Amino acid sequence: MTRILVLLALLVLALPAAAQSPAAAPPPAAPAMAPTAAPNAVEAALPGITAGHAAALGAGMFVGAMAGSALINGGAVAALVGAAAGLTIGHWYWTERPDETD
Protein backbone atom coordinates (compact mmCIF):
# COMPACT_ATOMS: atom_id res chain seq x y z
CA MET A 1 0.00 0.00 0.00
CA THR A 2 2.87 2.33 0.80
CA ARG A 3 4.41 1.79 -2.61
CA ILE A 4 1.18 2.73 -4.35
CA LEU A 5 0.86 5.92 -2.32
CA VAL A 6 4.47 6.89 -3.05
CA LEU A 7 3.90 6.26 -6.77
CA LEU A 8 0.75 8.39 -6.76
CA ALA A 9 2.56 11.16 -4.90
CA LEU A 10 5.32 11.15 -7.50
CA LEU A 11 2.76 11.31 -10.29
CA VAL A 12 1.01 14.26 -8.65
CA LEU A 13 4.32 16.09 -8.42
CA ALA A 14 5.13 15.36 -12.08
CA LEU A 15 1.78 16.42 -13.54
CA PRO A 16 2.12 20.21 -13.05
CA ALA A 17 5.58 20.15 -14.62
CA ALA A 18 4.24 18.23 -17.61
CA ALA A 19 1.35 20.67 -18.04
CA GLN A 20 3.55 23.76 -18.38
CA SER A 21 3.98 25.06 -21.88
CA PRO A 22 6.76 27.25 -23.24
CA ALA A 23 6.27 30.97 -23.73
CA ALA A 24 3.54 31.86 -26.20
CA ALA A 25 5.72 32.69 -29.18
CA PRO A 26 4.11 32.58 -32.60
CA PRO A 27 5.14 29.57 -34.66
CA PRO A 28 7.68 30.32 -37.37
CA ALA A 29 6.19 30.87 -40.78
CA ALA A 30 6.73 27.99 -43.17
CA PRO A 31 8.48 28.85 -46.42
CA ALA A 32 6.43 28.66 -49.60
CA MET A 33 8.34 25.61 -50.84
CA ALA A 34 9.13 23.53 -47.77
CA PRO A 35 11.92 21.05 -48.51
CA THR A 36 11.05 17.42 -48.03
CA ALA A 37 13.36 14.67 -46.85
CA ALA A 38 15.23 13.14 -49.72
CA PRO A 39 14.64 9.41 -50.21
CA ASN A 40 18.39 8.83 -49.93
CA ALA A 41 18.43 10.34 -46.45
CA VAL A 42 15.62 8.04 -45.35
CA GLU A 43 17.33 5.00 -46.86
CA ALA A 44 20.57 5.91 -45.10
CA ALA A 45 18.75 6.08 -41.76
CA LEU A 46 17.06 2.68 -42.22
CA PRO A 47 19.32 0.70 -44.53
CA GLY A 48 17.73 -2.75 -44.41
CA ILE A 49 14.11 -2.13 -43.45
CA THR A 50 11.50 -2.47 -46.17
CA ALA A 51 7.73 -2.64 -45.87
CA GLY A 52 7.82 -6.43 -46.17
CA HIS A 53 10.54 -6.70 -43.54
CA ALA A 54 8.55 -4.53 -41.15
CA ALA A 55 5.45 -6.66 -41.78
CA ALA A 56 7.42 -9.85 -41.07
CA LEU A 57 8.78 -8.35 -37.84
CA GLY A 58 5.34 -7.18 -36.72
CA ALA A 59 3.66 -10.49 -37.52
CA GLY A 60 6.40 -12.44 -35.77
CA MET A 61 6.18 -10.18 -32.73
CA PHE A 62 2.38 -10.52 -32.52
CA VAL A 63 2.31 -14.29 -32.98
CA GLY A 64 5.24 -14.72 -30.60
CA ALA A 65 3.54 -12.65 -27.89
CA MET A 66 0.33 -14.63 -28.27
CA ALA A 67 2.14 -17.99 -28.23
CA GLY A 68 4.35 -16.97 -25.30
CA SER A 69 1.36 -15.84 -23.32
CA ALA A 70 -0.50 -19.09 -24.06
CA LEU A 71 2.40 -21.49 -23.56
CA ILE A 72 3.98 -19.92 -20.47
CA ASN A 73 0.68 -19.53 -18.60
CA GLY A 74 0.04 -15.87 -19.36
CA GLY A 75 1.58 -12.73 -17.97
CA ALA A 76 3.53 -9.78 -19.25
CA VAL A 77 6.93 -11.47 -18.99
CA ALA A 78 5.66 -14.43 -21.01
CA ALA A 79 4.33 -12.10 -23.69
CA LEU A 80 7.64 -10.20 -23.73
CA VAL A 81 9.66 -13.40 -24.11
CA GLY A 82 7.34 -14.61 -26.87
CA ALA A 83 7.49 -11.25 -28.65
CA ALA A 84 11.31 -11.29 -28.58
CA ALA A 85 11.33 -14.83 -29.97
CA GLY A 86 8.79 -13.91 -32.65
CA LEU A 87 10.79 -10.83 -33.60
CA THR A 88 13.90 -12.95 -33.99
CA ILE A 89 12.08 -15.58 -36.06
CA GLY A 90 10.44 -12.92 -38.26
CA HIS A 91 13.81 -11.29 -38.93
CA TRP A 92 15.44 -14.65 -39.65
CA TYR A 93 12.66 -15.60 -42.07
CA TRP A 94 12.87 -12.30 -43.93
CA THR A 95 16.65 -12.40 -44.33
CA GLU A 96 16.89 -16.10 -45.24
CA ARG A 97 13.87 -16.49 -47.53
CA PRO A 98 14.57 -17.19 -51.19
CA ASP A 99 14.27 -14.17 -53.43
CA GLU A 100 11.88 -14.67 -56.36
CA THR A 101 13.95 -12.47 -58.68
CA ASP A 102 17.12 -14.59 -58.44
VOPAGU-2260 file (C-alpha; in pm, 1 decimal, decimal comma):
REM VOPAGU-2260
SITE   aa  ch    i         X         Y         Z
SITE  MET   A    0       0,0       0,0       0,0
SITE  THR   A    1     287,0     233,4      80,3
SITE  ARG   A    2     441,3     178,6    -261,4
SITE  ILE   A    3     117,8     272,9    -435,5
SITE  LEU   A    4      85,6     592,1    -231,7
SITE  VAL   A    5     446,9     689,2    -305,2
SITE  LEU   A    6     389,9     625,5    -676,9
SITE  LEU   A    7      74,7     838,6    -676,5
SITE  ALA   A    8     255,8    1116,5    -489,6
SITE  LEU   A    9     532,5    1115,4    -750,3
SITE  LEU   A   10     276,0    1130,9   -1028,5
SITE  VAL   A   11     100,9    1425,8    -865,2
SITE  LEU   A   12     432,4    1608,9    -842,3
SITE  ALA   A   13     512,9    1535,6   -1207,8
SITE  LEU   A   14     177,5    1641,8   -1353,7
SITE  PRO   A   15     211,7    2021,1   -1305,4
SITE  ALA   A   16     558,0    2014,8   -1462,5
SITE  ALA   A   17     423,6    1822,6   -1760,8
SITE  ALA   A   18     135,3    2067,3   -1803,9
SITE  GLN   A   19     354,6    2375,6   -1838,2
SITE  SER   A   20     397,9    2506,2   -2188,3
SITE  PRO   A   21     676,1    2724,7   -2324,1
SITE  ALA   A   22     626,7    3097,2   -2373,4
SITE  ALA   A   23     354,1    3186,0   -2620,0
SITE  ALA   A   24     572,0    3269,0   -2918,4
SITE  PRO   A   25     410,5    3258,1   -3259,9
SITE  PRO   A   26     514,3    2956,7   -3465,8
SITE  PRO   A   27     768,3    3031,6   -3736,7
SITE  ALA   A   28     618,9    3087,5   -4078,2
SITE  ALA   A   29     672,6    2798,8   -4316,5
SITE  PRO   A   30     847,8    2884,7   -4642,4
SITE  ALA   A   31     643,2    2866,0   -4960,4
SITE  MET   A   32     834,4    2561,4   -5083,8
SITE  ALA   A   33     913,4    2352,9   -4776,6
SITE  PRO   A   34    1192,4    2105,4   -4850,8
SITE  THR   A   35    1105,4    1741,8   -4803,0
SITE  ALA   A   36    1335,5    1467,2   -4685,4
SITE  ALA   A   37    1523,4    1314,3   -4972,5
SITE  PRO   A   38    1464,2     940,7   -5020,8
SITE  ASN   A   39    1838,9     883,5   -4993,5
SITE  ALA   A   40    1843,5    1033,7   -4644,8
SITE  VAL   A   41    1562,2     803,5   -4534,7
SITE  GLU   A   42    1733,3     500,5   -4686,3
SITE  ALA   A   43    2056,8     591,0   -4510,0
SITE  ALA   A   44    1875,1     608,0   -4176,0
SITE  LEU   A   45    1705,6     267,6   -4221,9
SITE  PRO   A   46    1932,0      70,3   -4452,5
SITE  GLY   A   47    1772,8    -274,9   -4440,9
SITE  ILE   A   48    1411,1    -213,3   -4345,2
SITE  THR   A   49    1150,0    -246,6   -4616,8
SITE  ALA   A   50     773,4    -264,5   -4586,8
SITE  GLY   A   51     782,0    -643,0   -4616,5
SITE  HIS   A   52    1053,5    -669,5   -4354,0
SITE  ALA   A   53     854,5    -453,2   -4115,0
SITE  ALA   A   54     545,4    -666,0   -4177,9
SITE  ALA   A   55     741,6    -985,0   -4107,2
SITE  LEU   A   56     877,7    -835,1   -3784,2
SITE  GLY   A   57     534,0    -718,1   -3672,1
SITE  ALA   A   58     365,6   -1049,2   -3752,4
SITE  GLY   A   59     639,6   -1244,0   -3576,6
SITE  MET   A   60     617,6   -1018,4   -3273,5
SITE  PHE   A   61     237,7   -1052,1   -3251,8
SITE  VAL   A   62     230,7   -1429,1   -3298,0
SITE  GLY   A   63     523,7   -1472,1   -3060,1
SITE  ALA   A   64     354,4   -1264,8   -2789,4
SITE  MET   A   65      32,9   -1463,3   -2826,7
SITE  ALA   A   66     214,0   -1798,9   -2822,8
SITE  GLY   A   67     435,1   -1696,9   -2530,2
SITE  SER   A   68     135,6   -1584,4   -2332,2
SITE  ALA   A   69     -50,1   -1909,1   -2406,0
SITE  LEU   A   70     239,8   -2149,4   -2355,9
SITE  ILE   A   71     398,1   -1992,3   -2047,5
SITE  ASN   A   72      68,1   -1953,2   -1860,1
SITE  GLY   A   73       4,3   -1587,5   -1936,3
SITE  GLY   A   74     158,1   -1273,0   -1796,8
SITE  ALA   A   75     353,1    -978,3   -1924,6
SITE  VAL   A   76     692,8   -1147,1   -1898,9
SITE  ALA   A   77     565,6   -1443,4   -2100,8
SITE  ALA   A   78     432,7   -1209,9   -2369,3
SITE  LEU   A   79     763,8   -1020,0   -2373,1
SITE  VAL   A   80     965,6   -1340,4   -2410,5
SITE  GLY   A   81     733,7   -1461,2   -2686,8
SITE  ALA   A   82     749,4   -1124,8   -2864,6
SITE  ALA   A   83    1130,5   -1128,9   -2858,4
SITE  ALA   A   84    1132,9   -1483,1   -2997,1
SITE  GLY   A   85     879,0   -1391,4   -3265,1
SITE  LEU   A   86    1078,5   -1083,2   -3359,7
SITE  THR   A   87    1389,9   -1295,3   -3399,3
SITE  ILE   A   88    1208,3   -1557,9   -3606,4
SITE  GLY   A   89    1044,0   -1291,8   -3825,9
SITE  HIS   A   90    1381,1   -1129,2   -3893,1
SITE  TRP   A   91    1543,6   -1465,4   -3964,8
SITE  TYR   A   92    1266,1   -1560,1   -4207,3
SITE  TRP   A   93    1286,8   -1230,3   -4393,4
SITE  THR   A   94    1664,5   -1239,8   -4432,5
SITE  GLU   A   95    1689,4   -1609,9   -4524,0
SITE  ARG   A   96    1386,9   -1648,8   -4752,6
SITE  PRO   A   97    1456,7   -1719,2   -5118,6
SITE  ASP   A   98    1426,8   -1416,9   -5342,9
SITE  GLU   A   99    1188,4   -1467,5   -5635,8
SITE  THR   A  100    1395,0   -1247,0   -5868,5
SITE  ASP   A  101    1712,2   -1458,8   -5843,6
